[in-house]
Structure formats: C-alpha cells, structure tokens
Amino acid sequence: MNMPDVSVIIPVFNAAQFVRASVSSVLDHTRASLEVICVDDGSTDSSGQVLGQLAASDSRVSVIRLAFNQGVSSARNAGIEQSTGTYVRFLDADDTLPPGALDLLLAAARSTSADLAIGGVMGLEGPADAPGTMAQGNGGPVVTTNIHESAWLRSVPGHHGGNLYRRQLLQKHQIRFDTDLNLGEDQVFQAMAMVTANKVALIPDDVYLYHRYRDASVTNRSPSLRSLSDDLEWRRRIAKMFFRHGLHEAGLDQHRNWSWSIRQYWLKIPAAFSLEQASAFFSLFRSMSAEFGVVPWNASTPAGHRHLLEMIVSGQDQQAYAFLATDEARLA
C-alpha cells in the first residue's frame, strides 16, 4: 500500500455535533492522498457512532478508540503512533479546513524540502462564523527560513493548526505532546519542531478555520492554580529548550513575555483566589524568575503592570493582591 501524502489527526471528545463537518472539510477539498485518523478520547455522547459511520463510508478514515478520556495530548500522540503519511497535521474536532488548505501546505513543504510548513489561521466568531481577529500568516509569498534566522519563529507564533509536519521529523526527535500540561502543550510541540526542523516554509494563506466560539476559551475561563502554573510551565519549557539549542536571547524573551501574556489571568485573581492561594502562585512566579536570573519586564512593560511585578518579585504578596483589585490595575 502506498504511503499517503498526509495523515490528518483529529482528537474527538464529545464533539458529535461538529466532527462530521470537520472530517468532511479534510476529505472534500484536497488533491493529496490522505489518511484521516480520528481518535475517540472516551466520548460519552454519540461521537463514536458518528465516527463509525464516517469510517464505514470512506476508507481513508480510521478510528482509534481510547477506553477513557485521557486528554487531547494523549489522543494526538495516539494518532501520531498510528500515522503513516509523509506529513502530519492536526485538526480539532470542532474546527475545519478551508478548501485547498492541505494542497497549499503540501506544495510549500515539497517545493522547499522543508520539515515544517506554516500557514495562516483565521479565527471565526459566533454561529454565523464571522471572521475574527486571529491572523497568523506571514503576509507575503512563500518564505523558507529556520528558527536561527527568523525572530517570528522564535516567538513560537500562533495556533498549531496551521502547521504541516514531516512525520520523519517527529519520529527522529520523538516529538510528542506533553500529557502533563493542561494548556500550552501545542506551543511546546511547535517549539520542538521549530528547533529541530532543517527548514520552515511560511505561506501567507489561511489554512485553518478556528471556530473560536465553540470551545471554552482559556481567556474566558476563571483561573485555577493549575491553569496559572501550566501557563508559566509551558513557557519555562520552551525557554530551557531554546537555551539548549543556543537561542539564549529567545529563551529570555519567553520569560520576559510571561507576565504580559498571562495578564488575562492577573485581574481575575482577587475574585478567584484567597490571599493564601494567590501567594502560592506568586511564589511559583518568583521561583521561575530566579531560575532564569532576569526580571520579568522590559522597557515596553506599562508602568502599572511593572509596579505589580516589582511587588510580586520582591515578595510583597499582600500588597500585590490588593493592587489587583484596584482601578489602577485594570488600567495598567
């Protein structure tokens, strides 16, 4: 049997309402030879039945059934293990691909001999699928680069759905999703591929449609100590990875960007946590700052936010906690 061009891996958990459209968007709009691997991650709705119907109607679709819900990272890893395509890409069960998206990525990867091809991601808002503000494309013609040449890549940009990975790269370096992270696992996976890829092809076209309203976005959820610590931890892992590959300044930038990128959580802390709980997070933040030996702000950090960070780094937890509840903090 010939090796398919692309293995598309779709983790599925209670997505019966959406997964048929997701799979169809892969099968209907490509000239590439495909295998679509749907991983039923212990669904309790009718997802399993829908997947069975899809597999029965198209030989390109196969289903892996996990005995219980293990999380999206385990589901994606199970798909990688079964995949046989020259390239691999991932699609969430409540998202879709625009027509021709796979062909564009595949052509870019082949023409440049790149291990990784990255296209744009369009965010869609609301049931009417109005375009949102999420845009990942590089805005120009196909560009071939690598992480040592590209500051954009060193920022670990965007949503991993826009990426096409050479499967041999994933196998050679045993690149897998971290199952002990509840968020940020896709950024760590991307970073591992970026630092090991021989070349990265960037294309300006949108190759993934992220139906933002369908999921419980991290930015809309109340924070938990786990979500706060994971948001720090995935950035820490990327920073250490960059250091190992000689990208010292990029590693420090990952650390400096922590405080601003998780600002979505800071203002929710007084309502969500007691002072004791907040202090536990502040302590974790301090330990990570000390590990890299750099202050978590730079010249572009707004004065009010820097004031908050200075209090946290210096151990003034009670003052920082009180500051987060003020109008000054919301305007910082």
C-alpha positions in Angstrom: 0.0 0.0 0.0 1.4 3.4 -1.0 2.3 5.8 1.8 -0.3 8.7 1.9 0.9 12.2 1.5 -0.7 13.5 4.7 -2.0 12.0 7.9 -4.6 14.3 9.5 -5.1 13.5 13.2 -8.4 14.6 14.8 -8.8 14.1 18.6 -12.5 13.8 19.4 -14.2 14.2 22.8 -17.9 14.7 22.8 -17.9 16.5 19.5 -20.7 14.7 17.7 -22.3 18.0 16.7 -19.2 19.1 14.8 -16.9 16.2 13.9 -18.7 15.3 10.6 -18.1 18.8 9.2 -14.5 18.7 10.4 -13.8 15.4 8.7 -15.6 16.4 5.6 -13.6 19.6 5.3 -10.5 17.4 5.0 -11.8 14.8 2.6 -13.7 17.1 0.2 -11.1 19.8 -0.7 -7.8 18.2 -1.5 -5.9 16.5 -4.2 -3.5 14.9 -1.8 -3.6 11.2 -0.8 -4.8 11.1 2.8 -5.4 9.1 5.9 -7.7 10.7 8.5 -7.1 9.3 11.9 -9.9 10.2 14.4 -9.1 9.4 18.0 -12.2 9.0 20.1 -11.0 10.1 23.5 -13.5 8.3 25.6 -16.5 10.3 24.3 -19.8 9.8 26.2 -22.1 11.4 23.5 -22.8 9.9 20.1 -19.3 10.8 18.7 -18.4 7.2 18.5 -21.4 6.4 16.3 -20.7 9.3 14.0 -17.1 8.3 13.6 -18.1 4.7 12.8 -20.4 6.0 10.1 -17.6 8.2 8.6 -15.1 5.3 8.6 -17.6 3.0 7.0 -18.3 5.5 4.2 -14.7 6.3 3.3 -11.7 4.0 3.5 -9.4 7.0 4.2 -11.0 7.4 7.6 -9.9 5.2 10.5 -10.9 5.4 14.2 -8.8 4.8 17.3 -11.0 4.3 20.4 -9.5 5.1 23.8 -11.1 3.3 26.8 -11.4 6.5 28.8 -10.9 10.2 28.4 -7.1 10.9 28.6 -6.9 14.4 27.2 -6.1 16.0 23.9 -2.4 15.4 24.2 -2.7 11.6 24.7 -5.2 11.5 21.8 -2.9 13.3 19.4 0.0 11.1 20.5 -2.0 8.0 19.8 -2.7 9.4 16.3 0.9 10.1 15.7 1.8 6.5 16.6 -0.6 5.1 14.1 0.1 7.6 11.3 1.9 6.5 8.1 1.8 9.7 6.0 4.9 11.6 4.7 3.5 14.6 6.6 1.2 15.0 9.6 -1.1 17.8 10.6 -3.7 18.2 13.4 -7.3 19.4 13.3 -9.6 19.8 16.3 -13.0 18.2 16.0 -14.9 21.5 16.2 -12.7 23.3 13.6 -12.5 23.0 9.8 -10.0 23.4 7.0 -10.7 25.9 4.1 -10.8 24.4 0.6 -7.3 23.6 -0.8 -5.6 24.2 2.6 -3.7 20.9 2.6 -2.6 21.3 -1.0 -1.1 24.7 -0.3 0.9 23.4 2.7 2.0 20.3 0.9 3.2 22.2 -2.1 5.2 24.6 0.1 6.8 21.8 2.0 7.7 19.8 -1.1 9.0 22.8 -3.2 11.3 23.9 -0.4 12.2 20.5 1.1 11.1 21.9 4.5 10.4 19.7 7.5 7.7 22.2 8.6 5.2 24.3 6.7 3.2 27.0 8.4 0.2 28.8 7.1 -2.4 31.3 8.4 -5.1 30.6 10.9 -8.4 32.5 10.7 -10.5 32.9 13.9 -14.3 32.7 13.4 -16.7 34.3 15.9 -20.2 33.3 16.6 -22.6 30.8 15.0 -22.6 32.9 11.8 -18.8 32.3 11.5 -17.9 36.0 11.1 -14.2 36.4 10.7 -12.4 37.3 14.0 -9.1 38.9 14.6 -6.8 35.9 14.6 -4.3 36.0 11.8 -1.1 34.0 11.6 0.1 34.2 8.0 3.4 35.9 7.3 1.7 38.2 4.7 4.0 37.5 1.7 5.0 34.9 -0.8 6.3 31.5 0.4 9.4 32.1 2.5 11.9 29.4 3.6 13.7 30.1 6.8 14.7 28.4 10.1 14.5 29.4 13.7 18.0 30.8 13.8 17.1 33.2 11.0 13.6 34.1 12.0 12.6 36.2 15.0 9.0 35.4 14.2 9.6 31.6 14.6 11.5 32.3 17.9 8.3 33.8 19.3 6.6 30.4 18.8 3.7 32.2 16.9 0.0 31.4 16.5 -2.1 28.3 16.6 -0.6 24.9 15.8 -3.5 24.1 13.4 -1.8 26.0 10.6 1.2 23.6 10.6 2.2 20.7 8.5 5.0 18.5 10.0 7.2 15.9 8.2 6.4 12.7 10.1 10.1 11.6 9.9 11.0 14.7 11.9 8.5 13.8 14.7 9.8 10.2 14.8 13.5 11.1 14.6 13.3 13.5 17.6 10.4 11.8 19.3 8.4 15.0 19.3 5.2 14.4 21.2 2.6 16.4 23.1 3.3 16.8 26.8 0.5 14.9 28.6 1.2 16.6 31.9 0.2 20.1 30.6 -3.4 21.2 30.5 -2.6 24.1 28.2 0.4 25.3 26.2 1.1 21.7 25.1 0.7 22.7 21.4 3.2 25.6 21.8 5.8 23.2 23.3 5.2 20.8 20.5 5.6 23.5 17.9 8.8 24.8 19.5 10.3 21.3 19.5 9.6 21.0 15.8 10.9 24.5 15.1 14.3 24.0 16.8 14.9 20.6 15.0 13.5 21.4 11.5 16.0 21.8 8.7 13.8 24.4 7.0 10.5 26.0 7.7 8.3 27.2 4.9 6.0 30.1 5.7 2.9 30.7 3.4 0.5 33.7 3.6 -2.7 31.8 3.0 -5.2 30.8 5.7 -5.1 27.1 6.1 -7.1 26.5 9.2 -10.5 27.8 10.4 -10.7 28.2 14.2 -14.3 28.3 15.3 -13.5 30.2 18.5 -17.0 30.4 19.9 -17.3 26.6 20.1 -14.8 26.0 22.8 -14.3 27.1 26.4 -11.5 29.5 25.6 -8.8 29.8 28.2 -9.2 33.6 28.2 -12.8 33.3 29.2 -12.4 30.7 32.0 -11.9 31.5 35.6 -8.3 30.9 36.5 -7.2 28.0 38.6 -3.9 27.4 40.3 -3.3 24.6 37.7 -4.0 26.8 34.7 -1.8 29.6 36.1 1.0 27.2 36.8 0.7 25.5 33.5 0.8 28.8 31.7 4.1 29.5 33.3 5.4 26.0 32.9 5.0 25.7 29.2 6.9 28.9 28.7 9.6 27.7 31.0 10.0 24.5 29.0 10.3 26.4 25.7 12.9 28.8 27.3 15.0 25.9 28.5 14.7 24.2 25.1 15.9 27.4 23.4 18.8 27.6 25.8 19.8 24.1 24.9 19.8 25.0 21.2 21.9 28.1 21.5 19.0 30.5 21.4 19.7 32.3 24.6 18.1 35.6 23.9 15.0 33.9 22.6 14.8 31.9 25.8 15.0 35.1 27.9 12.3 36.7 25.7 10.0 33.7 26.5 10.5 34.6 30.2 10.0 38.3 29.8 6.8 37.8 27.8 5.3 35.6 30.6 4.0 38.4 32.7 2.2 40.2 29.9 0.8 37.2 28.0 -0.9 35.9 31.2 -2.3 39.3 32.1 -5.7 37.9 31.2 -5.4 36.0 34.5 -4.0 38.6 36.8 -7.1 40.7 37.1 -9.2 37.7 38.0 -7.0 36.6 40.9 -8.8 38.6 43.7 -12.2 37.2 42.8 -11.0 33.7 42.2 -8.4 33.1 44.9 -7.8 33.8 48.6 -4.6 35.6 49.5 -3.0 32.3 50.5 -3.8 30.8 47.1 -2.6 33.8 45.3 0.6 33.8 47.3 1.3 30.2 46.2 1.1 31.4 42.6 3.2 34.5 43.2 5.9 32.2 44.8 5.9 30.0 41.7 6.3 33.1 39.6 9.3 34.2 41.7 11.0 30.9 41.5 10.8 30.8 37.8 12.1 34.4 37.6 15.0 33.4 39.8 15.7 30.3 37.6 16.5 32.5 34.6 18.1 35.3 36.5 16.2 38.0 34.6 13.4 40.4 35.7 10.0 39.7 34.1 9.6 43.1 32.5 11.3 45.2 29.9 11.2 48.8 28.6 7.8 48.2 26.9 6.1 47.0 30.0 3.4 49.5 31.1 4.3 51.3 34.4 1.3 50.0 36.3 2.0 46.4 35.3 5.7 46.8 36.2 4.6 48.1 39.6 2.6 44.9 40.1 5.5 42.7 39.0 8.0 44.5 41.2 5.8 43.9 44.2 5.5 40.2 43.4 9.2 39.7 42.7 10.1 41.4 46.0 7.7 39.2 48.0 5.0 41.8 48.7 2.2 39.4 48.1 -0.5 41.1 50.2 0.2 44.5 48.5 0.1 42.9 45.1 -3.1 41.1 45.9 -4.7 44.3 47.0 -3.4 46.2 43.9 -5.0 43.7 41.5 -8.5 44.7 42.8 -8.0 48.4 42.1 -9.0 50.5 39.1 -5.3 51.4 38.6 -4.5 47.7 37.9 -7.3 47.4 35.4 -5.9 50.4 33.5 -2.3 49.2 33.7 
